[in-house]
Amino acid sequence: MRVLRLRRTLGTLLALGVLGGSVSCTAAHGDDARPADDPPAALTAFEALLPAPASVRAAGPGYALGPGTVIRTGAGPDEEVRRVGELLAQQLRGPSGLPLPVVDGDRGDGIRLGIDEDAAGLGEEGYRLESGPGGVTLTARTPTGLFHAGQTLRQLLPVSGRGTVPGGTVTDRPRFRYRGAMVDIARHFFSVEQVKRYVDQLAQYKVNTLHVHLTDDQGWRIAIDSWPRLAEYGGAGEVGGGPGGHWTKEEYRDLVAYAGERYVDVIPEIDMPGHVNAALASYAELNCDGKAPARYTGVKVGFSSLCVGKERTYEFVDDVLGEIAALTPGRYLHIGGDEAHSTPAADYAAFMDRAQAVVGRYGKTVLAWHQLAAARPAPGAVLQYWGHDRTTAAEKAKVAAAAKAGHPLILSPADRLYLDMKYEAATKPGLAWAGYVPVRRAYDWNPGAYLAGVPESAVLGVEAPLWTEAVTTRAEWELMAFPRVLGLAELGWSPAAALDWTAYSRRLAAQAPRLDAQGITFYRAPDVPWS
């Protein structure tokens, strides 16, 4: 019966046009199972696309890239379309070595980029890719859609970048508006260059948001002019006693601009009223007793709190959020709000009222961890749920009530999407307080029906956080993120009908040569049929 159900599922996908070509049907594997000795036939380029597109129609011969291929950005192109074309050329030149000049005009063969504001059904991020002997045409209503089309084109080519784009049409748009990844640079410090590398890795799979956890008990990682000791002193440490570090404002601006060119929004997080020991250690006046604690290099949570009764605290909040808002063009400011165990419930609610008001004064929308549901979320505030299977029904009910009251949810269940959770007992970096999270568990769930009482319409999207208490190097970062973050990309982008573990595991396996070519360290899950 299990195999029969799977065949019906894949048959439905083919009928809907979600998958192209032939698909081999095999029984689903368990979390720790190994693939059968007889691997299925290799996927076509269309079948291997990840995330799975909304619709694919293979048809006729394709277009061969060669030394004479040009990228055309339209007659009198929009400056932003030109930038999309230049970035695509850069991405394709790297592996292929082809010159790929970017030229004005839309007539002639090559790769043609065009905006069609009347394109039906594409939305703000969707696109249409059409390939034939005369070239490849990328069409979207916005430059964002054109960028996503370019990332699909990259996958349709061999890893070398030289070869033929198969003939046919891809029509695509995302399921959820928010598809995010978070990185914690507070527990262990990482440079802007490493985060930029992650932006590139994410953007090629249509992840469109980078949430940066900038402050915590162990370190304050962003310069604040009005409170300079936050970074200078509070940033000079990390878990285990390392040197830490911080970003200058110019470095942060550089990251925001770099991500923006790849249509990735940066969301900064300043966690409060808990997770603030680095701030308390930097300024004695933020403590109720006026005494600064020592810097902290451990991994415990919930022991620190801003002094809710002091007006100086709110001057601090206003100064910090004001400077961060001025640096960040995106709509959201994340103000944390989790694990404030040292702040009494009434004080927590009063503090979050005032902190949310500050966010609003600077023209931003509040984003906070789901514990805000137990207080008074401001109108329009977005809640990020990080619970798991053992989270109490009462806590889940508060989140569901907030969703019913109009607060959109971002889903980051710790036992599904926390990238710092070990894959298995033998995984060297990482933690396991939410349990082990194999690749299949990270993928095999439905965000639209995850929380009881929360309809899909209330789900803004999904996000995969990478906390760094036990992640210290780029290699460890990538090992924990890949390949699970690719499952996040598909959960956020692909239509619900396309979400099938067996089909996904084959497409995931097909990405291995690309990950290898980009020098990405990744975990070779035993239940994925790697070639």
N, C-alpha and C positions, 0 to 999 in steps of 0.2 A: 504493500500500500504506500510505503514511503517513496519508493521509486516512481510509482504511478502518479502520486501527487506532484512530484518534481517535474515529470514529463508534462503534466498539464500546465504547470506554472510556466515552463519555458515555451510551451506552445502558445500560451497567451501572450508572452512577451514578443514572440515572432509576429503574431497576428496584429499586435499593436504597433509594430514597427520599431519597438525599443531596441531589438537586436537584429543585426543583419546576418545573412548567410546561414550556414548550418550550425547547429549546436549539438554537441554530444551530451547525452543524458546519463548521469551516473548518480548513485546514491550519495546523499550528503554525508560528510565526515563529521565525527565528533571533535571536540576541542583538541584532544591529544592524538587523534588518529593520523596515520600517514597515508598519503595518496596511494591509489592502486598501482601495481607494477606496470600496468598497461596504460600509458598516458593517452588522453584523447588527442585528436588531430589538432594541429596548430590553429590558432584563431586567425581570422582575417584582420586587417588593420581596423576595419570598422567595428568588428566584434570586440577588439581589444581596448577600445576607448574607455578611459576612466577619468572622471565619473561617466557612467553610462548615459548617453544622450537621450533626449526625449523621443527622437525619431531618426531613423537612418534608412535610406533607400540606395542600395548599390545599383549602379547602372552604367554599363559600357566601359570603354577605355578611360584611363585617367590622364593626368598631366605629369610629365617627367620634368623635374627640375634639372637645370643644366647651367653652364657658364653664361648663357644668354638670358637667363631668367631675371626679370625685373619685378619690383614691387610698385604697383601703381596706386596712388592715394587720391585719385579723382581730379576732375578739372577744377582748378581754383580750390584746392583742398582746405578744409578746416585745419587750423594749426594743430589741434589735438589729434585729428586723424593722421596727420603727418607724423606726429610723435609716436603714435601706435605703429605706423608702418616702419619707422626707424628702429623701434625696439624689436619688432618682429624680425627685421633684417639682421639685427645684431644677434638675436637668439638663433637664427638659422645659419648665419655665417660661421658661428663658433665651431659646430661639429662638421659642417660641410666644406668649409673653405671656399665656397662660392662667393663671387663679388656681390651679387644681389643689390644693385643700386636701387634707391628709392626715387621715383620720378612722379611728376604731376601727370594728370590725365588718366582716363579710364578706358581708353581704346587700345586694343592690341593684346597679345598673349601675356602670360605671367600671372602674378598674384595680384588681384584687384580688390581694393578695400573701398567700401561705399556705405554711406549713411542713407537710410530710407526711413524717414520719420513716420511714414504711413504703413510700414511693414506690419502686417496683422499678426498678432499672437506671439510676438517676440518679447514684449515687455522691455524693461530697462536694461536687462543684462543678457537677453537672449540674442541669438544670431542664426544666420543660415549660411552654410558652406556648400558651394556647388563646384564640383570638379569634373572636368572633361578634357579632351585633347588640346583645347585652345587655352586652357589656364584654370585657375582656381579663383572663384569670386566669393568674397566674404562680405556679407551684408548684415547690418544691424541698425537699430533705431538710435543707438548711442555709441560713442567711442568705447565705453565699457564693454558692450557686446562685441565690438570688433576685436578688442583685446582677447576676450574669451575665445572667439573664433580662431584667432591666431594660435592659441595654446592647443586647440583641437588639431589644427593643421600640423603642428609640431609632432603630435602623436601619430598622425597618419603617415608620416615619413619614417623611413628606417632610422635607427639610432644615429647612423652616420650623417644624417641630414641630406644625403644624396639618394635619389631614387624617384619613384613615381607615387604621386598622390592618387589613390584609387578613384575611379569614376563613380560619381553618385552625389547624393545630397544628405547633409545633416541639418536638421532643424531642431533647435535646442533652446531651452530656457530653464532657470532653476526652480526647484520646488520651494525652497525657503530663501528669504531675502538675506538672512544672516548666516554666514558659514565661517566660523572663526577658529583660531588657535590662540592659546595664551602661553606666554613664557614668563617665568619668574626669574628676574635678574637680581632679586633682593637676597635670597638665601645664599646663592653663589652668583658672583658677578660675571657677566658676559659683555663683550664689547659690542658696539654698534655694528661692526663688520660681520660678526657672527649672526646677529639678528637679521641683517640684510640678506645673508645667505639663506636663512630660513624663509624670508619673504619670497625670494625667488623660487624656492622649493615648493612653497604653498601655492603661489599664484598660478603656477603651471597646471595645477589641479583645481583651479577655480575657487579656492578659498579666498574670501574677500575681506577678512577682518583679522587684525593682529592686536590682541589685548596684551599689554605689557604691565606686569605686576612690578611697580617701581619701588615700593617701600614695604618694609616689614620690620619685625623685631631685630633681625640680624643686619639690616643695612638700608640706608637711604640713598637711592641711586640717581637722583636728578638734582641738578643745581637749582636752588631757589635764592634769588638775589636778596630778598628781604629777610631771609633766615639762612645765612651762608653756612653756619655750622652743621646744618642738616646733612649736606653732602660732604663737607670737608672733614667733619668728625664722625657723624653718623654713618657715612659711607665707607669708612676705613676699617672694615671688618666683614666677616662672612661666617657661615657655618664652618666649624672646625678651626677657626682662628686664622684664616688666610687674610691677605691684604685688602680684599674687597676692591672698591673703586666706585666711580660714578660717572655719569654722562654730563657733559656740559650742555647748555641750552642749544648751542650750535650743533652738537652731535645729535641731539634729539630732533631738531628741525631737519637735519639731513636725513635721518631715518624716515621721518614723516613724509618728506618729499620723495624719497626713493620708493617707499611703499605706494604713495599716491600715483606715481607713474605706472605702477603695476596694478592699479585699481584695488589696492588693499588699504582699508581705513585703519588707522592706528587709534586704539582706545587706551589712554593711560589710566592706571589705577593707583590711587593714593588710599591705602587701607586705613579705616578709622571706624569707631573709636578705639578698637583693639589693634593688635599687631603693630604697635607703635613704639617699641622699646628704643629703636634707633633714634627716634625724635626725642623721646624723654631723656635719653642719655646726652643728647646734644644741647638741650635747653632745660635747665632746672625749673624755670618758671612754668613749664607745661605740666609739672607734677603738682599734685595737691599739697604735698608737704614741702615743696620748694627744693627738694633734694634730687639731683640727677642720679639715676642708677648707672651701674657699669654697662658697657656695651655687652651684647649677648651673642654667643657663638654656638648655642645649642639648637635643638629642634623642637622644643616644647611649644605649645600654643596656648593662648587664652589667659596669660598672666598679666598682660599690660593693658593700660587704659589711659586715654587722655582724661584730664580733670574736667568733668562735665560742668561743674559749678563755677568755673573761672571764666570771666569774660575774655581774658587773654587767650584762652583756648580758641575762641571763635574768631579773634583777630588772626591767629595762626591759620585757621581753616580758610578764612577769606583770602589771606595773602597767598597761601599755597595754591588753592584752587584757581584763584585769579591768574596767577602766573602760568599755571599749566593750561588753563583754558586759552590764554593768549597764544600759546605755542601750538595748539591743536585745532586744525580746521574741522575735524569731524564733529558729529552731533553729540557724542556721548562723553561724559566723565564718569568713571567708575570710582565709587567711594567705599568699596569693600563692605563693611558691616558684618562680617562673619566672625564667629568664635570670640565674641566680646564677652567672655565669661566673667571678667573682672568688673564689668559695668552693670549695675543693677538694671532690671528691665525698664523701670520708669525713667531712669537716667538715659538709658540707651534710646528710648523712644524720643525723649526730649532733644537729645543730641542730634539724632538723625533728622528730626524736623528742621533744625537750624542748618545742618550741613546740606540738606536737599535744597533749602531755600537759597543757599549760596550758589549752588550749581545752576539753579534757575536764573539768578541775577546775572550770571555770566553767559546766558544764552544757550546753555547746554541742557541735555536731557540726562536725568539720573539713571545710572546703571549700578546695581548693587547685588551682592549675593542674596540668596533667597531668604536669609534671616530677617531681612527688612519686612517681610510679610507679617512678622509678629509685632511690628510697630505700626507706623502710619505712612505707607508709601505715598509719595507726592503724585499728583495727577500726571499720568503718562510715564511714570517711572517703570523701568524694565528690570525684572528680577532674573537672576542667573541661578538656576537650580543645580546644586552639586550633591544632592542626596544619593542614596543607593538603596539596594533591596532591603537593608536593615533599618532604614530611616523610619521613624514612627509614623503611624497612620495620622496622628494628630498634626505632625509637622507637614506632611504632604497635604493634608486638608487645608491648612493655612495658605499654602502655595496655590492650591486649586481655587480657593476663595479669592485670592488676589487676582488670579487670571480671570475669573468671572467678573471681577470688578473693573476689568479693562486694562490690567497690567500685562503686557506681553512677556513671554518667558523665553529665555535662552536655556537650553538643556545641556548640562554638562555632568551627567550622572557619574559619580566617582568610580563605580565598578563597571563602567562602560568606556568612558572617555578621558579619564585621568591618565595621561601618558606616562606619569611617573610610577604607576603601579607595575609591578613585575609581571612579565608574561607567565612565568612559572617559577617554581622554587629555586631553580638553578640560575635565574637571571641575576647577574652580578650587581648592576646599579639598581636603584629604585627602592620602593617601599611596597608593603602589602596590607596596609590597614583596612583597605576596602576589598581585599581579596586579590587573587591573581586575575589578570585580564588578558587572556589569549586573544589572538587576532580575530578569531571568529566572534568571540563575545563582544568585542569592541564594535563589530559591524552588524551583528545579527539581531537587530531590534528596530522598532518603528517609532521614530520621534513623534509622529502624529497621533499615536495612541499610547504613549508611554505612561503618563500620569492620569490616574482615575479622575474623571471630572474635568479634564482639560482637553478641549477640542483642538484639532490641528490648527484651526484659525487663530488660536491664542498663542501658538508657538512661533516666535520670531525666527528661531533657527537653532543651531547646535554649535557647540564650541568644545575643543579638546585642550584642556589646560596641561601644561608641563611644569610642575613644581620642581624645585631644584635642591631640596634638602640633601638628596643623595645623588645628584647629577652634577658633575664637576668639570667635564670636558666636552668638546664638540662631538667626539666620537660617542660618548655616553648619551648626549642629547639626541643625536640622530638615531642611535640604536633604539631608544625608548619611543621616539616619535614614529619611526618608519618600521613597518608599513602601516601602523594603526591609524595615523593621520590621514592616509588615503581612504580608509573606510569612512572617516568623518567627512571627507570631501564628497564622497558618493551619497552618504546619508543626507547631506545638506542640499545637494544639487539634483540628483536623479529622481525621476518619478517613482512613486511608491511601487508601481507594478514592476519596476526593474530590480528591486532589491531582493536578490536571491543569492544565498551564500555560495552555492556551487558555481554558478556563473561568475560571480564576483571573484572567487578564489582563482579562477582561470585567468581572468583579466588582470588581477593583481600579479600573478606569476609573470604575465607578459610584460609587466613594467620593470622587472628585475634588470634587464640590460640597460634601461634608461637610468635607473638608480645607480648601477655600477659605473656607467659612463660619466655620471656627475659626481662620482666619488662619495656617494652617500652611504654611510654605514647603516645597514638595516638587518633586522632580525628575520632569519629564514624560518618562519613558522612551519612546524612539521605537518600541518594539515593544509598547506598550500602547495599545489603541484608545480613547484619551481622546475624549470627545465634543467 
